Amino acid sequence: SEEGKEVKIIGPEKDKEYKGKHCMTLKSDSSSKEGKLDDVVALIIPGGYAPDRMVQDENMVNIVKKSVNKCSVIGAICHGPLMLVEADVIKNKKVTGFKSIRTPLRLAGGILINKKVVTDENIITAQDAGDVIEFTKAIIVLIEANK
């Protein structure tokens, strides 16, 4: 990455290519079953269609649950906060997300804030892909603050 951090992709299957909503393709470095959080500083949950599929993978959900206590940053953009709902980690946390997931965020106990990017302790959420620059900057600031 531009910040000198190594980025690893975890997916349901290792070495599988996953195609995003806007035709971007990423290949997983490890599977959710073998995904480890050793030396992981930040866990970033993508938006788009991915979270709808990721919530169906118990191992992916468990990675999110574990990361809340192990990682200095948990980032979720657009529909990504659905993984935080499934992992049951947003109760009493200030959050935001894509407009179609605001009700699930509230029902999970999140404190919904209508801002592009919201940070509460180590959890950063953003409303949609148009907010990716502000979201990324917030992640970098929090990583640097936790060195």
TIRO-2110 file (N, C-alpha, C; in Angstrom, 1 decimal):
// TIRO-2110
0.8, -1.2, 0.0, N, 1, A
0.0, 0.0, 0.0, CA, 1, A
0.9, 1.2, 0.0, C, 1, A
0.2, 2.4, -0.2, N, 2, A
1.0, 3.7, -0.3, CA, 2, A
1.6, 4.0, 1.1, C, 2, A
1.0, 3.5, 2.2, N, 3, A
1.5, 3.8, 3.5, CA, 3, A
2.5, 2.8, 4.0, C, 3, A
3.0, 1.9, 3.1, N, 4, A
4.0, 1.0, 3.5, CA, 4, A
3.5, -0.2, 4.3, C, 4, A
2.2, -0.4, 4.3, N, 5, A
1.6, -1.5, 5.1, CA, 5, A
1.4, -2.7, 4.1, C, 5, A
1.6, -3.9, 4.6, N, 6, A
1.2, -5.1, 3.8, CA, 6, A
-0.3, -5.3, 3.9, C, 6, A
-0.9, -5.6, 2.8, N, 7, A
-2.3, -5.8, 2.8, CA, 7, A
-2.5, -7.3, 2.4, C, 7, A
-3.3, -8.0, 3.2, N, 8, A
-3.7, -9.4, 3.0, CA, 8, A
-5.2, -9.4, 2.8, C, 8, A
-5.6, -10.3, 1.9, N, 9, A
-7.0, -10.4, 1.6, CA, 9, A
-7.5, -11.8, 2.1, C, 9, A
-8.5, -11.8, 3.0, N, 10, A
-9.1, -13.0, 3.5, CA, 10, A
-10.5, -13.2, 2.8, C, 10, A
-10.7, -14.4, 2.3, N, 11, A
-12.0, -14.7, 1.7, CA, 11, A
-12.5, -16.1, 2.2, C, 11, A
-13.7, -16.4, 1.8, N, 12, A
-14.1, -17.8, 2.2, CA, 12, A
-13.2, -18.9, 1.7, C, 12, A
-12.5, -18.7, 0.6, N, 13, A
-11.6, -19.7, 0.0, CA, 13, A
-10.3, -19.1, -0.3, C, 13, A
-9.2, -19.8, -0.1, N, 14, A
-7.8, -19.3, -0.3, CA, 14, A
-7.6, -19.4, -1.9, C, 14, A
-6.8, -18.4, -2.3, N, 15, A
-6.4, -18.3, -3.7, CA, 15, A
-7.5, -18.2, -4.7, C, 15, A
-8.7, -17.7, -4.3, N, 16, A
-9.8, -17.5, -5.2, CA, 16, A
-9.9, -16.1, -5.5, C, 16, A
-10.3, -15.8, -6.8, N, 17, A
-10.5, -14.4, -7.2, CA, 17, A
-12.0, -14.0, -6.9, C, 17, A
-12.2, -12.9, -6.3, N, 18, A
-13.5, -12.4, -6.0, CA, 18, A
-13.7, -11.1, -6.8, C, 18, A
-14.8, -11.0, -7.5, N, 19, A
-15.0, -9.9, -8.4, CA, 19, A
-16.0, -8.9, -7.6, C, 19, A
-15.7, -7.6, -7.6, N, 20, A
-16.5, -6.7, -6.9, CA, 20, A
-17.6, -6.1, -7.8, C, 20, A
-18.4, -5.3, -7.2, N, 21, A
-19.6, -4.7, -7.8, CA, 21, A
-19.1, -3.9, -9.0, C, 21, A
-18.0, -3.2, -9.0, N, 22, A
-17.5, -2.4, -10.1, CA, 22, A
-16.4, -3.1, -10.9, C, 22, A
-16.5, -4.4, -10.9, N, 23, A
-15.6, -5.3, -11.7, CA, 23, A
-14.1, -5.3, -11.2, C, 23, A
-13.9, -4.8, -10.1, N, 24, A
-12.5, -4.9, -9.5, CA, 24, A
-12.4, -6.3, -9.0, C, 24, A
-11.2, -7.0, -9.2, N, 25, A
-11.0, -8.3, -8.8, CA, 25, A
-9.9, -8.4, -7.8, C, 25, A
-10.1, -9.1, -6.7, N, 26, A
-9.1, -9.4, -5.7, CA, 26, A
-8.9, -10.8, -5.5, C, 26, A
-7.7, -11.3, -5.3, N, 27, A
-7.4, -12.7, -5.0, CA, 27, A
-7.1, -12.9, -3.5, C, 27, A
-7.8, -13.8, -2.9, N, 28, A
-7.6, -14.0, -1.5, CA, 28, A
-6.2, -14.7, -1.2, C, 28, A
-5.6, -14.2, -0.1, N, 29, A
-4.3, -14.7, 0.4, CA, 29, A
-4.5, -15.9, 1.3, C, 29, A
-5.6, -15.9, 2.0, N, 30, A
-6.0, -17.0, 2.9, CA, 30, A
-7.5, -17.2, 3.0, C, 30, A
-7.9, -18.3, 3.5, N, 31, A
-9.3, -18.5, 3.7, CA, 31, A
-9.8, -18.0, 5.1, C, 31, A
-11.1, -17.8, 5.2, N, 32, A
-11.6, -17.4, 6.5, CA, 32, A
-11.4, -18.4, 7.6, C, 32, A
-11.3, -19.7, 7.2, N, 33, A
-11.0, -20.7, 8.2, CA, 33, A
-9.6, -20.7, 8.8, C, 33, A
-8.7, -20.3, 7.9, N, 34, A
-7.3, -20.2, 8.4, CA, 34, A
-6.8, -18.8, 8.7, C, 34, A
-7.6, -17.8, 8.5, N, 35, A
-7.3, -16.4, 8.7, CA, 35, A
-6.9, -16.2, 10.1, C, 35, A
-5.7, -15.6, 10.3, N, 36, A
-5.1, -15.3, 11.6, CA, 36, A
-5.0, -13.8, 11.8, C, 36, A
-5.1, -13.4, 13.0, N, 37, A
-5.0, -12.0, 13.3, CA, 37, A
-3.6, -11.6, 13.9, C, 37, A
-2.7, -12.5, 13.9, N, 38, A
-1.4, -12.2, 14.4, CA, 38, A
-0.8, -11.1, 13.6, C, 38, A
-0.3, -10.0, 14.3, N, 39, A
0.3, -8.9, 13.7, CA, 39, A
-0.6, -8.1, 12.8, C, 39, A
-1.9, -8.3, 12.8, N, 40, A
-2.8, -7.5, 12.0, CA, 40, A
-3.1, -6.3, 12.8, C, 40, A
-3.0, -5.1, 12.2, N, 41, A
-3.2, -3.8, 12.8, CA, 41, A
-4.6, -3.3, 12.5, C, 41, A
-5.1, -3.6, 11.3, N, 42, A
-6.4, -3.1, 10.9, CA, 42, A
-7.1, -4.2, 10.1, C, 42, A
-8.4, -4.3, 10.3, N, 43, A
-9.3, -5.1, 9.5, CA, 43, A
-10.3, -4.2, 8.8, C, 43, A
-10.3, -4.3, 7.5, N, 44, A
-11.1, -3.4, 6.7, CA, 44, A
-12.2, -4.3, 6.0, C, 44, A
-13.4, -3.9, 6.2, N, 45, A
-14.5, -4.7, 5.6, CA, 45, A
-15.1, -3.9, 4.4, C, 45, A
-15.1, -4.5, 3.2, N, 46, A
-15.5, -3.8, 2.0, CA, 46, A
-17.1, -3.6, 2.0, C, 46, A
-17.5, -2.8, 1.1, N, 47, A
-19.0, -2.6, 1.0, CA, 47, A
-19.5, -3.4, -0.2, C, 47, A
-20.5, -2.8, -0.9, N, 48, A
-21.1, -3.5, -2.0, CA, 48, A
-21.8, -4.7, -1.7, C, 48, A
-21.7, -5.7, -2.6, N, 49, A
-22.4, -7.0, -2.3, CA, 49, A
-21.6, -7.9, -1.4, C, 49, A
-20.4, -7.7, -1.2, N, 50, A
-19.5, -8.6, -0.4, CA, 50, A
-20.1, -8.9, 1.0, C, 50, A
-20.5, -7.9, 1.8, N, 51, A
-21.0, -8.2, 3.2, CA, 51, A
-22.2, -9.1, 3.2, C, 51, A
-23.1, -9.0, 2.2, N, 52, A
-24.2, -9.9, 2.1, CA, 52, A
-23.8, -11.4, 2.0, C, 52, A
-22.7, -11.6, 1.3, N, 53, A
-22.2, -13.0, 1.2, CA, 53, A
-21.3, -13.3, 2.4, C, 53, A
-20.6, -12.4, 2.9, N, 54, A
-19.6, -12.6, 4.1, CA, 54, A
-20.4, -13.0, 5.3, C, 54, A
-21.6, -12.4, 5.6, N, 55, A
-22.3, -12.7, 6.8, CA, 55, A
-22.7, -14.2, 6.8, C, 55, A
-22.7, -14.9, 5.7, N, 56, A
-23.1, -16.3, 5.6, CA, 56, A
-22.0, -17.2, 6.0, C, 56, A
-20.8, -16.7, 6.1, N, 57, A
-19.6, -17.5, 6.4, CA, 57, A
-19.3, -17.3, 7.9, C, 57, A
-19.5, -18.3, 8.7, N, 58, A
-19.3, -18.2, 10.1, CA, 58, A
-17.9, -17.8, 10.5, C, 58, A
-16.9, -18.3, 9.7, N, 59, A
-15.5, -18.0, 10.0, CA, 59, A
-15.2, -16.6, 9.7, C, 59, A
-15.8, -16.0, 8.7, N, 60, A
-15.6, -14.5, 8.4, CA, 60, A
-16.2, -13.7, 9.6, C, 60, A
-17.4, -14.1, 10.1, N, 61, A
-18.0, -13.4, 11.2, CA, 61, A
-17.1, -13.5, 12.4, C, 61, A
-16.6, -14.7, 12.7, N, 62, A
-15.7, -14.9, 13.8, CA, 62, A
-14.4, -14.0, 13.8, C, 62, A
-13.9, -13.8, 12.6, N, 63, A
-12.7, -13.0, 12.4, CA, 63, A
-13.1, -11.6, 12.8, C, 63, A
-14.2, -11.1, 12.4, N, 64, A
-14.7, -9.7, 12.8, CA, 64, A
-14.8, -9.7, 14.4, C, 64, A
-15.4, -10.7, 15.0, N, 65, A
-15.6, -10.7, 16.4, CA, 65, A
-14.3, -10.6, 17.1, C, 65, A
-13.3, -11.4, 16.7, N, 66, A
-12.0, -11.4, 17.3, CA, 66, A
-11.2, -10.2, 17.1, C, 66, A
-11.4, -9.6, 15.9, N, 67, A
-10.6, -8.4, 15.6, CA, 67, A
-10.9, -7.2, 16.4, C, 67, A
-12.1, -7.1, 16.9, N, 68, A
-12.5, -5.9, 17.7, CA, 68, A
-11.6, -5.8, 18.9, C, 68, A
-11.2, -6.9, 19.5, N, 69, A
-10.3, -6.8, 20.7, CA, 69, A
-8.8, -6.9, 20.3, C, 69, A
-8.5, -7.4, 19.1, N, 70, A
-7.1, -7.6, 18.8, CA, 70, A
-6.5, -6.5, 17.9, C, 70, A
-7.3, -5.9, 17.0, N, 71, A
-6.8, -4.9, 16.1, CA, 71, A
-7.0, -3.5, 16.5, C, 71, A
-6.1, -2.6, 16.2, N, 72, A
-6.3, -1.2, 16.6, CA, 72, A
-7.3, -0.5, 15.8, C, 72, A
-7.7, -1.0, 14.6, N, 73, A
-8.6, -0.4, 13.7, CA, 73, A
-9.5, -1.4, 13.1, C, 73, A
-10.8, -1.2, 13.1, N, 74, A
-11.8, -2.0, 12.3, CA, 74, A
-12.5, -1.0, 11.5, C, 74, A
-12.4, -1.1, 10.2, N, 75, A
-13.1, -0.2, 9.2, CA, 75, A
-14.1, -0.9, 8.4, C, 75, A
-15.3, -0.3, 8.2, N, 76, A
-16.4, -0.9, 7.4, CA, 76, A
-17.0, 0.2, 6.6, C, 76, A
-17.1, 0.1, 5.3, N, 77, A
-17.7, 1.1, 4.5, CA, 77, A
-18.9, 0.6, 3.7, C, 77, A
-19.8, 1.5, 3.5, N, 78, A
-21.0, 1.2, 2.7, CA, 78, A
-21.9, 0.1, 3.4, C, 78, A
-22.0, -1.1, 2.8, N, 79, A
-22.7, -2.2, 3.4, CA, 79, A
-21.9, -3.0, 4.3, C, 79, A
-20.6, -2.7, 4.4, N, 80, A
-19.7, -3.4, 5.3, CA, 80, A
-20.1, -3.4, 6.8, C, 80, A
-20.7, -2.4, 7.3, N, 81, A
-21.2, -2.5, 8.7, CA, 81, A
-22.1, -3.6, 9.0, C, 81, A
-22.7, -4.2, 8.0, N, 82, A
-23.6, -5.4, 8.2, CA, 82, A
-22.8, -6.5, 8.9, C, 82, A
-21.5, -6.6, 8.6, N, 83, A
-20.6, -7.6, 9.2, CA, 83, A
-20.5, -7.3, 10.7, C, 83, A
-20.4, -6.0, 11.1, N, 84, A
-20.4, -5.6, 12.5, CA, 84, A
-21.7, -5.9, 13.2, C, 84, A
-22.8, -5.8, 12.5, N, 85, A
-24.1, -6.2, 13.0, CA, 85, A
-24.1, -7.7, 13.3, C, 85, A
-23.7, -8.5, 12.3, N, 86, A
-23.7, -10.0, 12.4, CA, 86, A
-22.7, -10.4, 13.5, C, 86, A
-21.6, -9.7, 13.7, N, 87, A
-20.6, -10.1, 14.7, CA, 87, A
-21.1, -9.6, 16.1, C, 87, A
-22.1, -8.8, 16.1, N, 88, A
-22.7, -8.3, 17.4, CA, 88, A
-21.7, -7.4, 18.1, C, 88, A
-21.1, -6.5, 17.4, N, 89, A
-20.0, -5.6, 18.0, CA, 89, A
-20.3, -4.1, 18.0, C, 89, A
-21.5, -3.7, 17.6, N, 90, A
-21.8, -2.3, 17.6, CA, 90, A
-22.7, -1.7, 18.6, C, 90, A
-23.1, -2.5, 19.6, N, 91, A
-24.0, -2.0, 20.6, CA, 91, A
-23.4, -0.8, 21.3, C, 91, A
-24.2, 0.3, 21.4, N, 92, A
-23.7, 1.5, 22.0, CA, 92, A
-22.5, 2.2, 21.3, C, 92, A
-22.2, 1.8, 20.1, N, 93, A
-21.2, 2.4, 19.3, CA, 93, A
-21.8, 3.4, 18.3, C, 93, A
-21.1, 4.5, 18.1, N, 94, A
-21.6, 5.5, 17.0, CA, 94, A
-21.1, 4.9, 15.7, C, 94, A
-22.1, 4.8, 14.8, N, 95, A
-21.8, 4.2, 13.5, CA, 95, A
-22.6, 4.9, 12.4, C, 95, A
-22.2, 4.6, 11.1, N, 96, A
-22.9, 5.1, 10.0, CA, 96, A
-22.8, 4.0, 8.9, C, 96, A
-23.5, 4.1, 7.8, N, 97, A
-23.5, 3.1, 6.8, CA, 97, A
-24.4, 3.5, 5.6, C, 97, A
-24.4, 2.7, 4.6, N, 98, A
-25.3, 3.0, 3.5, CA, 98, A
-26.7, 3.1, 3.9, C, 98, A
-27.5, 4.0, 3.3, N, 99, A
-28.8, 4.3, 3.7, CA, 99, A
-29.7, 3.1, 3.9, C, 99, A
-29.5, 2.0, 3.1, N, 100, A
-30.4, 0.9, 3.2, CA, 100, A
-30.1, 0.0, 4.4, C, 100, A
-29.0, 0.2, 5.1, N, 101, A
-28.7, -0.6, 6.2, CA, 101, A
-28.8, 0.1, 7.6, C, 101, A
-29.3, 1.3, 7.5, N, 102, A
-29.4, 2.1, 8.8, CA, 102, A
-30.3, 1.5, 9.8, C, 102, A
-31.4, 0.9, 9.4, N, 103, A
-32.3, 0.2, 10.3, CA, 103, A
-31.6, -1.0, 11.0, C, 103, A
-31.0, -1.9, 10.3, N, 104, A
-30.2, -3.0, 11.0, CA, 104, A
-29.2, -2.4, 11.9, C, 104, A
-28.5, -1.3, 11.6, N, 105, A
-27.5, -0.7, 12.5, CA, 105, A
-28.2, -0.3, 13.8, C, 105, A
-29.3, 0.4, 13.7, N, 106, A
-30.1, 0.8, 14.9, CA, 106, A
-30.6, -0.4, 15.7, C, 106, A
-31.1, -1.4, 15.0, N, 107, A
-31.7, -2.6, 15.7, CA, 107, A
-30.6, -3.4, 16.4, C, 107, A
-29.4, -3.3, 15.9, N, 108, A
-28.2, -4.0, 16.6, CA, 108, A
-27.7, -3.2, 17.7, C, 108, A
-28.3, -2.0, 18.0, N, 109, A
-27.9, -1.2, 19.2, CA, 109, A
-26.9, -0.1, 18.8, C, 109, A
-26.6, 0.0, 17.5, N, 110, A
-25.7, 1.1, 17.2, CA, 110, A
-26.3, 2.5, 17.3, C, 110, A
-25.5, 3.5, 17.6, N, 111, A
-26.0, 4.9, 17.6, CA, 111, A
-25.7, 5.5, 16.3, C, 111, A
-26.8, 5.6, 15.5, N, 112, A
-26.7, 6.0, 14.1, CA, 112, A
-26.4, 7.5, 14.0, C, 112, A
-25.3, 7.8, 13.3, N, 113, A
-24.9, 9.2, 13.1, CA, 113, A
-24.9, 9.5, 11.6, C, 113, A
-25.6, 10.5, 11.2, N, 114, A
-25.7, 10.8, 9.7, CA, 114, A
-24.5, 11.7, 9.3, C, 114, A
-23.4, 11.0, 9.2, N, 115, A
-22.1, 11.7, 8.7, CA, 115, A
-21.5, 10.7, 7.7, C, 115, A
-20.6, 11.3, 6.9, N, 116, A
-19.9, 10.4, 5.9, CA, 116, A
-19.1, 9.4, 6.5, C, 116, A
-18.3, 9.8, 7.6, N, 117, A
-17.4, 8.9, 8.3, CA, 117, A
-17.6, 9.1, 9.8, C, 117, A
-17.6, 8.0, 10.5, N, 118, A
-17.8, 8.1, 11.9, CA, 118, A
-16.8, 7.2, 12.6, C, 118, A
-16.1, 7.7, 13.6, N, 119, A
-15.1, 6.9, 14.4, CA, 119, A
-15.6, 6.8, 15.8, C, 119, A
-15.6, 5.6, 16.4, N, 120, A
-15.9, 5.4, 17.8, CA, 120, A
-14.9, 4.4, 18.3, C, 120, A
-14.0, 4.8, 19.1, N, 121, A
-12.9, 4.0, 19.6, CA, 121, A
-12.1, 3.5, 18.4, C, 121, A
-12.1, 2.1, 18.3, N, 122, A
-11.3, 1.6, 17.2, CA, 122, A
-12.2, 1.2, 15.9, C, 122, A
-13.5, 1.6, 15.9, N, 123, A
-14.3, 1.2, 14.8, CA, 123, A
-14.6, 2.5, 14.0, C, 123, A
-14.3, 2.4, 12.7, N, 124, A
-14.5, 3.5, 11.7, CA, 124, A
-15.5, 2.9, 10.7, C, 124, A
-16.6, 3.7, 10.5, N, 125, A
-17.6, 3.3, 9.5, CA, 125, A
-17.8, 4.5, 8.5, C, 125, A
-18.2, 4.2, 7.3, N, 126, A
-18.4, 5.2, 6.3, CA, 126, A
-19.7, 4.8, 5.5, C, 126, A
-20.3, 5.9, 5.0, N, 127, A
-21.6, 5.7, 4.3, CA, 127, A
-21.6, 5.0, 2.9, C, 127, A
-20.7, 5.4, 2.1, N, 128, A
-20.6, 4.8, 0.8, CA, 128, A
-19.3, 5.0, 0.1, C, 128, A
-19.2, 4.4, -1.1, N, 129, A
-17.9, 4.4, -1.8, CA, 129, A
-17.4, 5.8, -2.1, C, 129, A
-18.3, 6.8, -2.2, N, 130, A
-17.8, 8.2, -2.5, CA, 130, A
-17.1, 8.7, -1.3, C, 130, A
-17.1, 8.1, -0.2, N, 131, A
-16.5, 8.6, 1.0, CA, 131, A
-15.1, 7.8, 1.3, C, 131, A
-14.7, 7.1, 0.3, N, 132, A
-13.5, 6.2, 0.5, CA, 132, A
-12.2, 7.0, 0.9, C, 132, A
-12.0, 8.2, 0.3, N, 133, A
-10.8, 9.0, 0.6, CA, 133, A
-10.9, 9.4, 2.1, C, 133, A
-12.0, 10.0, 2.6, N, 134, A
-12.1, 10.4, 4.0, CA, 134, A
-12.0, 9.2, 4.9, C, 134, A
-12.6, 8.1, 4.5, N, 135, A
-12.6, 6.8, 5.3, CA, 135, A
-11.1, 6.3, 5.4, C, 135, A
-10.4, 6.3, 4.3, N, 136, A
-9.0, 5.9, 4.3, CA, 136, A
-8.1, 6.8, 5.2, C, 136, A
-8.3, 8.1, 5.1, N, 137, A
-7.6, 9.0, 5.9, CA, 137, A
-7.8, 8.7, 7.4, C, 137, A
-9.1, 8.5, 7.8, N, 138, A
-9.4, 8.2, 9.2, CA, 138, A
-8.8, 6.9, 9.7, C, 138, A
-8.7, 5.9, 8.8, N, 139, A
-8.0, 4.7, 9.1, CA, 139, A
-6.5, 4.9, 9.4, C, 139, A
-5.9, 5.7, 8.5, N, 140, A
-4.4, 5.9, 8.6, CA, 140, A
-4.2, 6.7, 9.9, C, 140, A
-5.0, 7.7, 10.2, N, 141, A
-4.8, 8.5, 11.4, CA, 141, A
-4.9, 7.6, 12.6, C, 141, A
-5.9, 6.7, 12.7, N, 142, A
-6.1, 5.9, 13.8, CA, 142, A
-4.9, 4.8, 14.0, C, 142, A
-4.5, 4.3, 12.8, N, 143, A
-3.3, 3.4, 12.9, CA, 143, A
-2.1, 4.1, 13.4, C, 143, A
-1.8, 5.3, 13.0, N, 144, A
-0.7, 6.1, 13.4, CA, 144, A
-0.8, 6.4, 14.9, C, 144, A
-2.0, 6.7, 15.4, N, 145, A
-2.2, 7.1, 16.8, CA, 145, A
-2.0, 5.9, 17.7, C, 145, A
-2.1, 4.7, 17.2, N, 146, A
-2.0, 3.5, 18.0, CA, 146, A
-0.6, 2.8, 17.8, C, 146, A
0.3, 3.5, 17.2, N, 147, A
1.7, 2.9, 17.1, CA, 147, A
2.3, 2.7, 18.4, C, 147, A
END
